[in-house]
Amino acid sequence: MQTSTNPPRFPDDRDRGPRTVRVADGLTLRRPRPEDARAHAELMGHPGVQPSLLQLPYTSELLWQERFAKVPDTNSGELQLLAFDGERLVGSAGLHPVGPQVRRRHAMMLGIGVHPEAHGRGVGSALMDALMRQADDWLGVLRIELTVFADNTRAIRLYERFGFEHEGRLRGYALRDGRYVDALTMARLHPRPPMIERTAA
């Protein structure tokens, strides 16, 4: 899938710039809005999506409405993006702080979900590309971490394409459909950590 050659911009509420980024014909990315809560709850609860996440069935629309109504804390670097095919929500992904510890400020967690009917159309790649640009070019994140169920080969291949490496296996990590299943820990280090530009003396 071809994505835009210009780095996407995801402004906060003080920015008067564009609030939607077009990455391909019909596919756009933007931050969530309260009115997206129902579609997002349906996506997170879809039988082809929910088992691959740590979401429970019957996802609450109100929960997402409350989260999306909050003004984003841009100082945390957190970024949630939704992918739309026309008006239809087909994907969701986010970068989230790993916690409040000062010594872990260089790391963030990544999560992503794509509607099964949109698989193979570049939705996951577009979301991953946008999040990696944000982390590398604007936040200077050294380390991005994630967990993925060990049998989710489609997601694992996507993460590997974006530079994530396997770091370990978590046995019996989570209960899924009545069985404890393993997960893999993966992480990506910044491919070109920021440096100070030095001018000629």
C-alpha positions in Angstrom: 0.0 0.0 0.0 1.3 3.5 -0.9 1.1 6.0 2.0 1.6 9.7 1.9 5.2 10.9 1.4 4.5 13.8 3.9 4.6 12.9 7.6 1.1 12.8 9.0 0.2 15.5 11.5 -2.2 14.8 14.4 -2.8 18.1 16.0 -4.1 18.7 19.5 -7.1 21.0 20.1 -4.9 24.1 20.0 -3.7 23.4 16.5 -5.7 24.9 13.6 -4.1 22.4 11.1 -5.9 19.5 9.4 -7.6 17.0 11.6 -7.8 14.1 9.2 -5.0 12.6 7.2 -5.7 10.8 3.9 -3.3 7.9 3.4 -4.8 6.2 0.4 -7.9 6.3 -1.8 -10.8 6.2 0.6 -8.7 5.5 3.7 -8.2 8.3 6.3 -6.7 8.5 9.8 -7.7 10.8 12.6 -8.1 11.0 16.3 -11.3 9.6 17.8 -14.3 11.8 18.6 -17.2 11.0 21.1 -19.5 10.2 18.2 -17.2 7.3 17.2 -17.9 5.4 20.4 -20.6 3.1 19.0 -18.6 2.1 15.9 -15.4 1.6 18.1 -17.3 -0.6 20.6 -18.6 -2.7 17.7 -15.1 -3.0 16.3 -13.5 -4.0 19.6 -16.3 -6.5 20.2 -16.3 -8.0 16.7 -15.8 -11.8 17.0 -12.9 -11.5 14.5 -11.2 -8.8 16.6 -12.1 -9.2 20.3 -10.4 -12.6 20.8 -7.0 -11.2 19.6 -7.2 -8.4 22.2 -7.6 -8.3 26.0 -11.1 -6.8 25.6 -14.1 -8.7 27.1 -17.2 -9.5 25.0 -20.0 -6.9 25.0 -17.7 -3.9 24.9 -19.3 -0.8 26.5 -20.1 2.0 24.1 -20.3 4.4 27.1 -16.8 3.5 28.1 -15.4 4.6 24.8 -17.6 7.7 24.7 -16.1 8.8 28.0 -12.6 8.1 26.8 -13.0 9.9 23.5 -14.7 12.9 25.2 -11.5 13.7 27.2 -9.1 16.3 25.8 -6.0 14.4 24.8 -3.0 14.8 27.1 -0.5 15.8 24.5 2.2 16.1 27.1 2.1 12.3 27.6 2.7 11.6 24.0 -0.3 9.3 23.9 -1.9 9.0 20.5 -5.0 7.1 19.5 -5.9 6.9 15.8 -8.9 5.5 14.0 -8.8 4.4 10.3 -11.9 5.0 8.1 -12.7 3.5 4.8 -15.0 6.3 3.6 -17.3 6.7 6.6 -16.8 3.1 8.0 -14.5 2.5 10.9 -12.1 -0.3 9.9 -9.2 0.0 12.3 -7.9 1.4 15.6 -4.4 1.8 17.0 -2.7 3.6 19.8 0.6 4.5 21.4 0.3 4.6 25.2 2.8 5.4 28.0 3.9 2.3 29.8 3.4 3.9 33.2 4.3 6.8 35.5 7.8 5.7 36.3 10.4 8.3 35.4 12.9 5.7 34.3 10.5 4.3 31.8 9.8 7.6 30.0 11.7 6.3 26.9 9.2 3.5 26.3 5.6 3.2 25.1 3.1 0.4 24.5 1.3 -0.2 21.2 -2.1 -1.7 20.5 -3.9 -2.2 17.2 -7.1 -3.8 15.9 -8.3 -4.1 12.3 -11.7 -5.3 11.1 -11.4 -8.7 9.4 -13.2 -7.5 6.3 -10.4 -4.9 5.9 -7.5 -7.4 6.2 -5.1 -7.2 3.3 -6.0 -3.7 2.3 -3.1 -1.9 4.1 -5.1 -0.6 7.0 -2.8 -2.1 9.6 0.3 -0.8 7.7 -1.2 2.7 7.5 -1.8 2.8 11.2 1.6 1.3 12.1 3.3 3.8 9.7 1.6 6.8 11.3 2.4 5.6 14.9 6.0 4.9 14.1 6.4 8.3 12.5 4.9 9.9 15.6 7.2 7.9 17.9 10.4 8.4 15.9 10.1 11.9 14.5 8.1 13.8 17.2 8.4 11.9 20.5 11.8 10.5 20.3 10.6 7.2 21.8 13.5 4.8 22.2 11.5 1.6 22.8 8.0 0.5 21.7 6.6 -2.6 23.3 3.7 -4.9 22.6 2.3 -8.4 23.4 0.6 -10.6 20.8 -1.0 -14.0 21.1 1.5 -16.5 19.8 -0.9 -17.9 17.2 -1.8 -14.5 15.7 0.5 -14.9 12.7 -1.0 -12.1 10.7 -0.3 -9.5 13.4 3.2 -10.9 14.1 4.1 -10.6 10.4 2.9 -6.9 10.5 5.0 -6.1 13.5 8.0 -7.8 12.1 7.7 -5.7 8.9 7.9 -2.6 11.1 11.1 -3.6 12.9 9.6 -5.4 16.0 11.7 -8.2 17.3 10.8 -11.2 19.5 11.9 -10.9 23.1 10.1 -13.7 24.9 7.2 -16.0 25.4 4.6 -15.6 28.1 3.1 -19.0 28.9 -0.6 -19.1 29.8 -0.7 -15.4 29.4 -4.4 -14.8 29.1 -7.7 -16.6 29.2 -9.3 -16.8 25.7 -12.5 -18.6 24.9 -12.0 -21.0 27.9 -8.3 -21.7 27.4 -5.1 -20.2 28.7 -3.0 -19.2 25.7 0.6 -18.0 25.3 1.6 -14.6 24.1 4.8 -13.2 22.7 6.6 -10.1 23.9 7.9 -8.0 21.0 9.7 -4.6 21.0 11.2 -2.1 18.5 14.1 0.2 19.2 14.3 3.6 17.5 16.2 2.9 14.2 17.9 6.3 14.2 17.9 7.8 17.7 17.8 11.6 17.6 21.1 13.5 17.7 22.0 17.1 18.1 22.8 18.9 14.8 26.3 20.4 15.0 27.1 23.4 12.9 30.5 24.2 11.5 32.6 26.4 13.7 
